[in-house]
Amino acid sequence: MRGSSARSRQPESETGVVAALSHDGAGVIHAGKTAFVAGALPGESVRFRRRRRHRQHDEAQLEEILSASPERVTPRCRHFDVCGGCALQHLEASAQLRLKEGQLRDSLQRLARVLPARWLPAISGPTFGYRRRARLGVRYVDRKGRVLVGFRERNSNLIAAIERCEVLSPPVDGLITPLCALIEQLSIRRRVPQIEVAVADSAVALVMRVLEPPSPADLHHLSAFEAQHGVHIYLQPGGTESVRALSADAPALIYRLPDTRLELQFLPTDFIQVNAAVNRALVAAAVQLLELDATSRVLDLYCGLGNFSLALARNAQQVVGIEGDANLVARARANAVRNGLDNTEFLSADLSTDVSAAPWINRSYSHVLIDPPRAGAREVLPAVARLQPRRLLYVSCHPATLARDIGILVHEHEFELLAAGVVDMFPHTAHVESVALLQTCGAKDANRDRA
């Protein structure tokens, strides 16, 4: 009787038509209470079963596609149905871009109440083998007697059992299975919770978080893996300051921006843009959109280790970069010296607070670039607006905070939204990056007078 009762409580299969995609790439079905169905695409008629209930919506499992979208493709990755690293491999690449452009348009229209005077073409690059930075989970599963390395499963904290990853940059895309075998050999296999990947133009770094010191035998296995696969292993027993290379001859990590003849050095746990090809195109676009000349004075907020600052400095009189992480500021200064640039200045400041009294904001700037984290740049906007820059370029990793901030600049500070477009930094995911170009009304009048 108990078994029969339990079966009767199981949710029944339902059918519905997918109206749209959610922010994380699931199909949205409005059939009674809204259901989010992972793997379903807009326009498709599907059979689904609700699995997890929430106040406003339910999460559901796709059981059958009754009528497929013409934009549906076969995912390249054999683990796509399980691994949560990608959400959109079943959607054709150009359709992914249209989806992201629609999300940007919707955010600007709904939240900022403004649309750009023109839309920029999407900045895109290779759709596979692109991810040079990643954090992979590691877990020894006793009941399976094996190690798992990879991203989390969809809607789960469990690590997906995968053999390779199609979006990781070579050679790491093919190292999932060898890494599992390596860690299984270690005496500390239960004490290695994650591996950070950093694929530079000069070398490949794998940073292993270790909760116990490796034994001499472990160190031997790690060194052998380095030699066999041409990578460099770093051990991290504590915070990022504890990261040390396994081998004394580990080379510096460098990525290049050929258009501006730049080489930027970074540490394996530093933030750098995930997609090398798209980052190169994005930096080139920033230089073009800002329209710098030999008299331009640029303020680069959230400058990191100089990714935009140094390229802008090739085309400007001076660039001042501001960053909250003092370690990245030091790296930016060193990169300026390394590339022979003496027209840059890098300072550390907390950009999550009011900066109006800071000496560096009370200078004269003709151009501003803002590249904030997901939380956006609301705190610095009043001070930036007082600068009345000729052009302001906002690089965003979250369309909602971008729209919020653009709304503030347009409606409270009389900026004009000249252009906007998406940046496909993370193909096959629902992650939307974008750029927006603004100018002040005063700059618009000055340009008209010069014309």
C-alpha positions as a LaTeX table, in Angstrom:
\begin{tabular}{lrrr}
\hline
Residue & $x$ (\AA) & $y$ (\AA) & $z$ (\AA) \\
\hline
Met1 & 0.00 & 0.00 & 0.00 \\
Arg2 & 2.80 & 2.40 & 0.86 \\
Gly3 & 4.45 & 1.77 & $-2.51$ \\
Ser4 & 1.16 & 2.37 & $-4.35$ \\
Ser5 & 0.59 & 5.61 & $-2.42$ \\
Ala6 & 4.12 & 6.83 & $-3.18$ \\
Arg7 & 3.63 & 6.13 & $-6.88$ \\
Ser8 & 0.36 & 8.05 & $-6.85$ \\
Arg9 & 2.14 & 11.10 & $-5.53$ \\
Gln10 & 4.63 & 11.14 & $-8.42$ \\
Pro11 & 3.98 & 14.11 & $-10.76$ \\
Glu12 & 2.39 & 13.17 & $-14.04$ \\
Ser13 & 3.85 & 13.90 & $-17.45$ \\
Glu14 & 2.59 & 17.08 & $-19.09$ \\
Thr15 & 2.88 & 18.57 & $-22.54$ \\
Gly16 & 3.44 & 22.20 & $-23.47$ \\
Val17 & 5.00 & 24.63 & $-25.92$ \\
Val18 & 8.19 & 26.45 & $-24.96$ \\
Ala19 & 7.66 & 30.22 & $-25.00$ \\
Ala20 & 11.20 & 31.42 & $-24.28$ \\
Leu21 & 14.45 & 30.58 & $-22.52$ \\
Ser22 & 15.16 & 31.46 & $-18.90$ \\
His23 & 18.25 & 33.38 & $-17.77$ \\
Asp24 & 20.07 & 30.04 & $-17.33$ \\
Gly25 & 19.02 & 28.55 & $-20.68$ \\
Ala26 & 16.06 & 26.38 & $-19.67$ \\
Gly27 & 12.89 & 26.30 & $-21.74$ \\
Val28 & 10.02 & 28.28 & $-20.18$ \\
Ile29 & 6.55 & 26.74 & $-20.41$ \\
His30 & 3.46 & 28.57 & $-19.19$ \\
Ala31 & 1.18 & 25.58 & $-18.58$ \\
Gly32 & $-0.57$ & 26.40 & $-15.35$ \\
Lys33 & 2.33 & 27.16 & $-13.04$ \\
Thr34 & 5.41 & 28.13 & $-15.07$ \\
Ala35 & 7.87 & 25.29 & $-15.64$ \\
Phe36 & 11.56 & 25.58 & $-16.54$ \\
Val37 & 12.58 & 22.61 & $-18.70$ \\
Ala38 & 16.33 & 22.16 & $-19.25$ \\
Gly39 & 17.13 & 21.12 & $-22.82$ \\
Ala40 & 13.91 & 22.50 & $-24.38$ \\
Leu41 & 14.03 & 25.29 & $-26.99$ \\
Pro42 & 11.60 & 28.08 & $-27.89$ \\
Gly43 & 8.80 & 26.97 & $-30.21$ \\
Glu44 & 9.18 & 23.30 & $-29.36$ \\
Ser45 & 6.30 & 21.12 & $-28.22$ \\
Val46 & 7.61 & 18.83 & $-25.47$ \\
Arg47 & 6.59 & 16.31 & $-22.86$ \\
Phe48 & 7.99 & 17.08 & $-19.41$ \\
Arg49 & 7.67 & 16.12 & $-15.76$ \\
Arg50 & 7.96 & 18.54 & $-12.83$ \\
Arg51 & 10.77 & 17.57 & $-10.46$ \\
Arg52 & 11.41 & 20.47 & $-8.09$ \\
Arg53 & 8.84 & 23.01 & $-6.93$ \\
His54 & 9.40 & 26.68 & $-6.10$ \\
Arg55 & 7.04 & 29.51 & $-5.24$ \\
Gln56 & 6.97 & 31.15 & $-8.66$ \\
His57 & 7.99 & 28.26 & $-10.93$ \\
Asp58 & 8.88 & 24.57 & $-11.05$ \\
Glu59 & 11.98 & 22.89 & $-12.43$ \\
Ala60 & 11.09 & 20.08 & $-14.82$ \\
Gln61 & 12.76 & 17.22 & $-16.68$ \\
Leu62 & 12.48 & 16.95 & $-20.44$ \\
Glu63 & 11.01 & 13.57 & $-21.36$ \\
Glu64 & 10.30 & 13.85 & $-25.08$ \\
Ile65 & 10.51 & 16.38 & $-27.89$ \\
Leu66 & 7.22 & 16.19 & $-29.76$ \\
Ser67 & 8.06 & 18.90 & $-32.29$ \\
Ala68 & 11.68 & 20.04 & $-32.61$ \\
Ser69 & 12.93 & 23.56 & $-33.32$ \\
Pro70 & 14.69 & 24.00 & $-36.69$ \\
Glu71 & 17.52 & 25.61 & $-34.70$ \\
Arg72 & 18.13 & 22.45 & $-32.64$ \\
Val73 & 21.49 & 20.75 & $-33.29$ \\
Thr74 & 23.18 & 17.66 & $-31.90$ \\
Pro75 & 25.52 & 18.69 & $-29.04$ \\
Arg76 & 29.17 & 17.91 & $-29.72$ \\
Cys77 & 29.76 & 16.93 & $-26.09$ \\
Arg78 & 28.61 & 13.43 & $-25.18$ \\
His79 & 28.14 & 14.61 & $-21.58$ \\
Phe80 & 25.88 & 17.57 & $-22.40$ \\
Asp81 & 22.76 & 16.04 & $-20.86$ \\
Val82 & 24.51 & 15.60 & $-17.49$ \\
Cys83 & 27.21 & 18.27 & $-17.17$ \\
Gly84 & 26.17 & 21.75 & $-16.06$ \\
Gly85 & 29.16 & 23.48 & $-17.66$ \\
Cys86 & 27.14 & 24.26 & $-20.81$ \\
Ala87 & 23.45 & 25.01 & $-21.23$ \\
Leu88 & 23.01 & 25.71 & $-24.96$ \\
Gln89 & 25.03 & 23.22 & $-27.03$ \\
His90 & 21.72 & 21.98 & $-28.47$ \\
Leu91 & 21.04 & 25.43 & $-29.97$ \\
Glu92 & 22.71 & 26.47 & $-33.24$ \\
Ala93 & 25.51 & 29.02 & $-32.67$ \\
Ser94 & 23.96 & 31.93 & $-34.58$ \\
Ala95 & 20.68 & 31.35 & $-32.72$ \\
Gln96 & 22.58 & 31.56 & $-29.42$ \\
Leu97 & 23.83 & 34.99 & $-30.46$ \\
Arg98 & 20.33 & 36.14 & $-31.41$ \\
Leu99 & 19.08 & 34.91 & $-28.04$ \\
Lys100 & 21.73 & 36.90 & $-26.17$ \\
Glu101 & 21.10 & 39.98 & $-28.28$ \\
Gly102 & 17.42 & 39.67 & $-27.40$ \\
Gln103 & 18.22 & 39.44 & $-23.70$ \\
Leu104 & 20.38 & 42.58 & $-23.93$ \\
Arg105 & 17.67 & 44.43 & $-25.83$ \\
Asp106 & 15.02 & 43.37 & $-23.31$ \\
Ser107 & 17.16 & 44.44 & $-20.34$ \\
Leu108 & 17.85 & 47.88 & $-21.82$ \\
Gln109 & 14.24 & 48.42 & $-22.83$ \\
Arg110 & 12.67 & 47.15 & $-19.62$ \\
Leu111 & 15.19 & 48.26 & $-16.97$ \\
Ala112 & 17.01 & 51.23 & $-18.51$ \\
Arg113 & 14.03 & 52.45 & $-20.57$ \\
Val114 & 16.35 & 53.31 & $-23.43$ \\
Leu115 & 17.68 & 51.66 & $-26.59$ \\
Pro116 & 20.94 & 52.52 & $-28.38$ \\
Ala117 & 21.06 & 54.67 & $-31.48$ \\
Arg118 & 22.72 & 51.70 & $-33.21$ \\
Trp119 & 23.38 & 48.04 & $-32.48$ \\
Leu120 & 26.94 & 46.77 & $-32.73$ \\
Pro121 & 27.65 & 43.46 & $-34.47$ \\
Ala122 & 28.26 & 40.67 & $-31.96$ \\
Ile123 & 31.87 & 40.11 & $-30.94$ \\
Ser124 & 32.42 & 36.37 & $-31.23$ \\
Gly125 & 35.08 & 33.74 & $-31.82$ \\
Pro126 & 35.55 & 29.95 & $-31.76$ \\
Thr127 & 32.68 & 28.14 & $-30.07$ \\
Phe128 & 34.69 & 25.12 & $-28.88$ \\
Gly129 & 38.11 & 24.84 & $-27.24$ \\
Tyr130 & 37.86 & 28.48 & $-26.16$ \\
Arg131 & 37.91 & 28.37 & $-22.36$ \\
Arg132 & 41.40 & 29.16 & $-21.06$ \\
Arg133 & 40.34 & 29.75 & $-17.44$ \\
Ala134 & 38.15 & 27.36 & $-15.44$ \\
Arg135 & 37.68 & 25.96 & $-11.96$ \\
Leu136 & 37.13 & 22.20 & $-12.00$ \\
Gly137 & 35.69 & 20.32 & $-9.06$ \\
Val138 & 37.42 & 17.17 & $-7.83$ \\
Arg139 & 35.98 & 14.40 & $-5.70$ \\
Tyr140 & 36.90 & 10.86 & $-4.77$ \\
Val141 & 33.65 & 8.86 & $-4.76$ \\
Asp142 & 33.98 & 5.92 & $-2.37$ \\
Arg143 & 31.03 & 3.94 & $-3.68$ \\
Lys144 & 32.45 & 4.14 & $-7.19$ \\
Gly145 & 36.06 & 3.78 & $-6.09$ \\
Arg146 & 37.13 & 6.49 & $-8.50$ \\
Val147 & 37.91 & 10.18 & $-8.83$ \\
Leu148 & 35.68 & 12.61 & $-10.73$ \\
Val149 & 37.05 & 15.82 & $-12.25$ \\
Gly150 & 34.87 & 18.39 & $-13.99$ \\
Phe151 & 31.97 & 20.81 & $-13.64$ \\
Arg152 & 28.89 & 20.26 & $-11.50$ \\
Glu153 & 25.93 & 18.29 & $-12.76$ \\
Arg154 & 22.89 & 20.27 & $-13.85$ \\
Asn155 & 20.87 & 21.43 & $-10.85$ \\
Ser156 & 23.16 & 19.53 & $-8.48$ \\
Asn157 & 26.25 & 19.96 & $-6.33$ \\
Leu158 & 27.58 & 16.61 & $-7.55$ \\
Ile159 & 30.50 & 16.57 & $-9.98$ \\
Ala160 & 29.56 & 15.24 & $-13.40$ \\
Ala161 & 31.28 & 12.06 & $-14.54$ \\
Ile162 & 32.92 & 13.17 & $-17.80$ \\
Glu163 & 35.86 & 11.98 & $-19.88$ \\
Arg164 & 36.72 & 15.18 & $-21.74$ \\
Cys165 & 35.47 & 18.77 & $-22.07$ \\
Glu166 & 34.80 & 20.27 & $-25.50$ \\
Val167 & 34.92 & 23.91 & $-24.38$ \\
Leu168 & 38.21 & 23.85 & $-22.44$ \\
Ser169 & 41.24 & 25.08 & $-24.36$ \\
Pro170 & 43.71 & 22.45 & $-25.57$ \\
Pro171 & 45.43 & 20.52 & $-24.16$ \\
Val172 & 43.20 & 20.61 & $-21.05$ \\
Asp173 & 40.14 & 19.57 & $-23.05$ \\
Gly174 & 41.66 & 16.09 & $-23.29$ \\
Leu175 & 43.14 & 15.89 & $-19.79$ \\
Ile176 & 40.01 & 15.11 & $-17.75$ \\
Thr177 & 40.51 & 11.34 & $-17.82$ \\
Pro178 & 44.30 & 11.55 & $-17.22$ \\
Leu179 & 43.71 & 13.92 & $-14.28$ \\
Cys180 & 41.23 & 11.46 & $-12.75$ \\
Ala181 & 43.83 & 8.69 & $-13.08$ \\
Leu182 & 46.55 & 10.92 & $-11.59$ \\
Ile183 & 44.58 & 11.89 & $-8.50$ \\
Glu184 & 43.46 & 8.29 & $-7.93$ \\
Gln185 & 47.15 & 7.42 & $-7.46$ \\
Leu186 & 47.71 & 10.05 & $-4.78$ \\
Ser187 & 47.64 & 9.33 & $-1.06$ \\
Ile188 & 45.72 & 12.62 & $-0.66$ \\
Arg189 & 43.09 & 11.82 & $-3.32$ \\
Arg190 & 40.30 & 12.62 & $-0.84$ \\
Arg191 & 41.95 & 15.96 & 0.00 \\
Val192 & 42.11 & 17.57 & $-3.45$ \\
Pro193 & 38.79 & 19.48 & $-3.88$ \\
Gln194 & 39.49 & 21.53 & $-7.02$ \\
Ile195 & 41.83 & 22.29 & $-9.89$ \\
Glu196 & 42.09 & 25.75 & $-11.46$ \\
Val197 & 43.02 & 25.85 & $-15.13$ \\
Ala198 & 45.01 & 28.66 & $-16.74$ \\
Val199 & 45.99 & 28.22 & $-20.39$ \\
Ala200 & 48.41 & 30.98 & $-21.39$ \\
Asp201 & 50.08 & 31.57 & $-24.74$ \\
Ser202 & 53.36 & 30.59 & $-23.07$ \\
Ala203 & 52.39 & 27.63 & $-20.84$ \\
Val204 & 49.56 & 25.66 & $-19.24$ \\
Ala205 & 49.07 & 25.86 & $-15.47$ \\
Leu206 & 47.00 & 23.54 & $-13.28$ \\
Val207 & 46.55 & 24.79 & $-9.72$ \\
Met208 & 45.64 & 21.96 & $-7.34$ \\
Arg209 & 43.99 & 22.89 & $-4.06$ \\
Val210 & 45.51 & 20.51 & $-1.50$ \\
Leu211 & 44.12 & 20.18 & 2.02 \\
Glu212 & 47.06 & 18.00 & 3.11 \\
Pro213 & 50.70 & 18.04 & 2.01 \\
Pro214 & 51.44 & 15.55 & $-0.77$ \\
Ser215 & 53.77 & 12.68 & 0.11 \\
Pro216 & 57.11 & 12.13 & $-1.68$ \\
Ala217 & 55.40 & 9.46 & $-3.80$ \\
Asp218 & 52.63 & 11.93 & $-4.63$ \\
Leu219 & 55.17 & 14.52 & $-5.73$ \\
His220 & 56.76 & 11.92 & $-7.99$ \\
His221 & 53.41 & 11.18 & $-9.66$ \\
Leu222 & 52.70 & 14.89 & $-10.10$ \\
Ser223 & 56.12 & 15.53 & $-11.67$ \\
Ala224 & 55.67 & 12.60 & $-14.04$ \\
Phe225 & 52.27 & 13.99 & $-15.12$ \\
Glu226 & 53.84 & 17.39 & $-15.85$ \\
Ala227 & 56.50 & 15.81 & $-18.04$ \\
Gln228 & 54.10 & 13.52 & $-19.88$ \\
His229 & 51.47 & 16.14 & $-20.71$ \\
Gly230 & 53.56 & 19.31 & $-21.05$ \\
Val231 & 51.76 & 21.22 & $-18.29$ \\
His232 & 52.90 & 22.86 & $-15.08$ \\
Ile233 & 51.31 & 21.95 & $-11.75$ \\
Tyr234 & 50.97 & 24.41 & $-8.89$ \\
Leu235 & 49.97 & 23.47 & $-5.34$ \\
Gln236 & 47.67 & 25.65 & $-3.23$ \\
Pro237 & 47.55 & 24.62 & 0.46 \\
Gly238 & 45.85 & 27.84 & 1.63 \\
Gly239 & 44.79 & 31.16 & 0.12 \\
Thr240 & 45.96 & 32.41 & $-3.25$ \\
Glu241 & 49.14 & 33.74 & $-1.65$ \\
Ser242 & 50.13 & 30.12 & $-0.88$ \\
Val243 & 50.23 & 29.00 & $-4.54$ \\
Arg244 & 53.62 & 27.55 & $-5.47$ \\
Ala245 & 54.86 & 25.87 & $-8.64$ \\
Leu246 & 55.76 & 22.22 & $-8.29$ \\
Ser247 & 58.85 & 22.74 & $-10.45$ \\
Ala248 & 61.38 & 25.51 & $-10.03$ \\
Asp249 & 61.56 & 26.03 & $-13.81$ \\
Ala250 & 57.87 & 26.80 & $-14.33$ \\
Pro251 & 57.72 & 29.56 & $-16.99$ \\
Ala252 & 55.88 & 32.86 & $-16.63$ \\
Leu253 & 52.28 & 32.86 & $-17.84$ \\
Ile254 & 51.78 & 35.33 & $-20.69$ \\
Tyr255 & 48.94 & 36.17 & $-23.05$ \\
Arg256 & 49.35 & 38.38 & $-26.09$ \\
Leu257 & 47.32 & 41.13 & $-27.73$ \\
Pro258 & 48.95 & 41.21 & $-31.18$ \\
Asp259 & 46.96 & 44.17 & $-32.53$ \\
Thr260 & 48.57 & 46.43 & $-29.95$ \\
Arg261 & 51.90 & 44.57 & $-29.67$ \\
Leu262 & 51.33 & 43.71 & $-26.02$ \\
Glu263 & 52.35 & 40.81 & $-23.80$ \\
Leu264 & 50.63 & 40.62 & $-20.41$ \\
Gln265 & 52.04 & 38.48 & $-17.63$ \\
Phe266 & 49.74 & 37.02 & $-14.98$ \\
Leu267 & 49.69 & 34.51 & $-12.15$ \\
Pro268 & 47.71 & 31.25 & $-12.46$ \\
Thr269 & 44.95 & 32.40 & $-10.10$ \\
Asp270 & 44.66 & 35.96 & $-11.48$ \\
Phe271 & 41.48 & 37.05 & $-13.21$ \\
Ile272 & 41.83 & 37.20 & $-16.98$ \\
Gln273 & 39.11 & 37.08 & $-19.62$ \\
Val274 & 38.13 & 33.46 & $-20.26$ \\
Asn275 & 38.04 & 33.55 & $-24.06$ \\
Ala276 & 41.37 & 34.56 & $-25.64$ \\
Ala277 & 40.10 & 35.19 & $-29.18$ \\
Val278 & 37.06 & 37.17 & $-28.02$ \\
Asn279 & 39.17 & 39.17 & $-25.58$ \\
Arg280 & 41.52 & 40.20 & $-28.40$ \\
Ala281 & 38.53 & 41.32 & $-30.48$ \\
Leu282 & 36.95 & 43.09 & $-27.50$ \\
Val283 & 40.11 & 45.08 & $-26.72$ \\
Ala284 & 40.43 & 46.08 & $-30.38$ \\
Ala285 & 36.77 & 47.16 & $-30.39$ \\
Ala286 & 37.31 & 49.25 & $-27.24$ \\
Val287 & 40.18 & 51.13 & $-28.89$ \\
Gln288 & 38.07 & 51.78 & $-31.99$ \\
Leu289 & 34.86 & 52.78 & $-30.21$ \\
Leu290 & 36.54 & 55.25 & $-27.86$ \\
Glu291 & 38.14 & 57.13 & $-30.81$ \\
Leu292 & 41.28 & 58.15 & $-28.95$ \\
Asp293 & 43.94 & 60.53 & $-30.18$ \\
Ala294 & 47.27 & 61.86 & $-28.95$ \\
Thr295 & 45.54 & 64.27 & $-26.55$ \\
Ser296 & 43.18 & 61.72 & $-24.95$ \\
Arg297 & 43.31 & 61.22 & $-21.18$ \\
Val298 & 41.62 & 57.96 & $-20.21$ \\
Leu299 & 40.29 & 56.70 & $-16.86$ \\
Asp300 & 40.03 & 52.89 & $-16.77$ \\
Leu301 & 37.95 & 51.68 & $-13.79$ \\
Tyr302 & 38.25 & 48.05 & $-12.58$ \\
Cys303 & 41.37 & 47.82 & $-14.73$ \\
Gly304 & 42.66 & 44.45 & $-13.46$ \\
Leu305 & 46.18 & 43.72 & $-14.65$ \\
Gly306 & 45.95 & 46.18 & $-17.55$ \\
Asn307 & 43.98 & 44.27 & $-20.18$ \\
Phe308 & 42.33 & 47.41 & $-21.61$ \\
Ser309 & 44.58 & 50.08 & $-20.08$ \\
Leu310 & 47.74 & 49.12 & $-21.91$ \\
Ala311 & 46.05 & 48.85 & $-25.30$ \\
Leu312 & 44.41 & 52.25 & $-24.78$ \\
Ala313 & 47.78 & 53.70 & $-23.75$ \\
Arg314 & 49.13 & 52.90 & $-27.22$ \\
Asn315 & 46.64 & 55.43 & $-28.59$ \\
Ala316 & 46.31 & 58.05 & $-25.83$ \\
Gln317 & 48.30 & 60.72 & $-24.04$ \\
Gln318 & 47.77 & 59.09 & $-20.64$ \\
Val319 & 45.78 & 56.26 & $-19.04$ \\
Val320 & 44.99 & 56.04 & $-15.32$ \\
Gly321 & 43.88 & 52.57 & $-14.20$ \\
Ile322 & 42.02 & 51.98 & $-10.93$ \\
Glu323 & 41.60 & 48.52 & $-9.38$ \\
Gly324 & 40.52 & 47.25 & $-5.97$ \\
Asp325 & 42.96 & 44.30 & $-5.87$ \\
Ala326 & 46.40 & 45.66 & $-4.96$ \\
Asn327 & 48.08 & 42.54 & $-6.36$ \\
Leu328 & 46.54 & 43.15 & $-9.77$ \\
Val329 & 47.63 & 46.80 & $-9.59$ \\
Ala330 & 51.21 & 45.61 & $-9.07$ \\
Arg331 & 50.85 & 43.28 & $-12.06$ \\
Ala332 & 49.47 & 46.13 & $-14.20$ \\
Arg333 & 52.40 & 48.36 & $-13.32$ \\
Ala334 & 54.86 & 45.59 & $-14.17$ \\
Asn335 & 53.08 & 44.93 & $-17.47$ \\
Ala336 & 53.34 & 48.60 & $-18.39$ \\
Val337 & 57.11 & 48.51 & $-17.78$ \\
Arg338 & 57.41 & 45.20 & $-19.64$ \\
Asn339 & 55.75 & 46.74 & $-22.69$ \\
Gly340 & 57.68 & 50.01 & $-22.58$ \\
Leu341 & 54.69 & 52.21 & $-21.71$ \\
Asp342 & 55.47 & 55.27 & $-19.60$ \\
Asn343 & 52.12 & 57.05 & $-20.02$ \\
Thr344 & 50.18 & 54.87 & $-17.56$ \\
Glu345 & 49.42 & 55.15 & $-13.86$ \\
Phe346 & 47.83 & 52.37 & $-11.79$ \\
Leu347 & 46.29 & 52.91 & $-8.37$ \\
Ser348 & 44.42 & 50.77 & $-5.87$ \\
Ala349 & 41.01 & 51.97 & $-4.63$ \\
Asp350 & 37.76 & 50.49 & $-3.32$ \\
Leu351 & 35.29 & 51.09 & $-6.14$ \\
Ser352 & 32.33 & 49.79 & $-4.15$ \\
Thr353 & 32.23 & 53.05 & $-2.17$ \\
Asp354 & 31.82 & 56.74 & $-2.92$ \\
Val355 & 35.03 & 57.84 & $-4.70$ \\
Ser356 & 34.14 & 61.52 & $-5.20$ \\
Ala357 & 36.85 & 62.72 & $-2.79$ \\
Ala358 & 39.65 & 60.58 & $-4.27$ \\
Pro359 & 42.45 & 62.65 & $-5.84$ \\
Trp360 & 42.49 & 60.55 & $-9.02$ \\
Ile361 & 38.79 & 61.20 & $-9.80$ \\
Asn362 & 39.28 & 64.96 & $-9.48$ \\
Arg363 & 41.46 & 65.22 & $-12.54$ \\
Ser364 & 40.50 & 65.93 & $-16.13$ \\
Tyr365 & 39.67 & 62.95 & $-18.38$ \\
Ser366 & 38.39 & 62.92 & $-21.94$ \\
His367 & 37.42 & 59.23 & $-21.98$ \\
Val368 & 36.31 & 56.62 & $-19.44$ \\
Leu369 & 36.20 & 52.82 & $-19.64$ \\
Ile370 & 34.31 & 50.84 & $-16.99$ \\
Asp371 & 34.63 & 47.04 & $-16.72$ \\
Pro372 & 32.98 & 46.13 & $-13.39$ \\
Pro373 & 32.08 & 42.78 & $-11.81$ \\
Arg374 & 28.50 & 41.44 & $-11.91$ \\
Ala375 & 27.36 & 43.89 & $-9.24$ \\
Gly376 & 27.93 & 46.77 & $-11.67$ \\
Ala377 & 29.35 & 50.23 & $-11.06$ \\
Arg378 & 26.53 & 52.19 & $-9.42$ \\
Glu379 & 28.72 & 53.66 & $-6.65$ \\
Val380 & 31.16 & 55.35 & $-9.04$ \\
Leu381 & 28.64 & 56.70 & $-11.55$ \\
Pro382 & 28.00 & 60.12 & $-9.95$ \\
Ala383 & 31.72 & 60.88 & $-9.83$ \\
Val384 & 32.21 & 59.61 & $-13.39$ \\
Ala385 & 29.30 & 61.71 & $-14.63$ \\
Arg386 & 30.89 & 64.87 & $-13.21$ \\
Leu387 & 33.91 & 64.24 & $-15.44$ \\
Gln388 & 31.73 & 64.83 & $-18.53$ \\
Pro389 & 33.86 & 62.48 & $-20.65$ \\
Arg390 & 33.70 & 62.76 & $-24.42$ \\
Arg391 & 33.04 & 59.02 & $-24.61$ \\
Leu392 & 32.33 & 56.35 & $-22.01$ \\
Leu393 & 32.60 & 52.63 & $-22.78$ \\
Tyr394 & 30.92 & 50.22 & $-20.37$ \\
Val395 & 31.99 & 46.56 & $-20.60$ \\
Ser396 & 29.50 & 44.36 & $-18.75$ \\
Cys397 & 29.24 & 40.74 & $-17.64$ \\
His398 & 25.61 & 41.06 & $-16.47$ \\
Pro399 & 22.86 & 42.69 & $-18.60$ \\
Ala400 & 20.62 & 43.61 & $-15.65$ \\
Thr401 & 23.26 & 45.67 & $-13.83$ \\
Leu402 & 24.41 & 47.15 & $-17.13$ \\
Ala403 & 20.85 & 48.28 & $-17.83$ \\
Arg404 & 20.46 & 49.67 & $-14.31$ \\
Asp405 & 23.66 & 51.70 & $-14.63$ \\
Ile406 & 22.89 & 52.93 & $-18.13$ \\
Gly407 & 19.48 & 54.03 & $-16.90$ \\
Ile408 & 21.20 & 56.09 & $-14.20$ \\
Leu409 & 23.62 & 57.67 & $-16.67$ \\
Val410 & 20.92 & 58.48 & $-19.22$ \\
His411 & 18.07 & 59.62 & $-17.00$ \\
Glu412 & 19.97 & 61.19 & $-14.08$ \\
His413 & 23.16 & 62.45 & $-15.73$ \\
Glu414 & 22.09 & 63.26 & $-19.30$ \\
Phe415 & 24.23 & 60.76 & $-21.15$ \\
Glu416 & 23.21 & 59.44 & $-24.56$ \\
Leu417 & 23.43 & 55.72 & $-25.42$ \\
Leu418 & 25.19 & 55.68 & $-28.78$ \\
Ala419 & 25.67 & 51.95 & $-29.32$ \\
Ala420 & 25.46 & 48.55 & $-27.66$ \\
Gly421 & 26.09 & 44.92 & $-28.55$ \\
Val422 & 26.80 & 41.49 & $-27.13$ \\
Val423 & 30.18 & 39.89 & $-26.53$ \\
Asp424 & 30.03 & 36.09 & $-26.81$ \\
Met425 & 32.67 & 35.40 & $-24.19$ \\
Phe426 & 31.04 & 32.10 & $-23.11$ \\
Pro427 & 29.55 & 30.22 & $-26.10$ \\
His428 & 27.07 & 27.44 & $-25.26$ \\
Thr429 & 26.23 & 29.04 & $-21.91$ \\
Ala430 & 23.47 & 31.48 & $-21.03$ \\
His431 & 26.06 & 33.99 & $-19.80$ \\
Val432 & 25.64 & 37.36 & $-21.58$ \\
Glu433 & 28.49 & 39.87 & $-21.82$ \\
Ser434 & 28.06 & 43.15 & $-23.63$ \\
Val435 & 29.45 & 46.59 & $-24.38$ \\
Ala436 & 27.71 & 49.95 & $-24.37$ \\
Leu437 & 29.06 & 53.24 & $-25.71$ \\
Leu438 & 27.79 & 56.52 & $-24.25$ \\
Gln439 & 28.52 & 60.23 & $-24.55$ \\
Thr440 & 27.41 & 63.27 & $-22.62$ \\
Cys441 & 25.04 & 65.77 & $-24.15$ \\
Gly442 & 27.82 & 68.34 & $-23.90$ \\
Ala443 & 30.12 & 66.13 & $-25.94$ \\
Lys444 & 27.37 & 65.72 & $-28.53$ \\
Asp445 & 27.02 & 69.49 & $-28.85$ \\
Ala446 & 30.79 & 69.94 & $-29.10$ \\
Asn447 & 31.00 & 67.33 & $-31.88$ \\
Arg448 & 28.20 & 69.12 & $-33.77$ \\
Asp449 & 30.05 & 72.45 & $-33.42$ \\
Arg450 & 33.29 & 70.94 & $-34.74$ \\
Ala451 & 31.41 & 69.48 & $-37.71$ \\
\hline
\end{tabular}
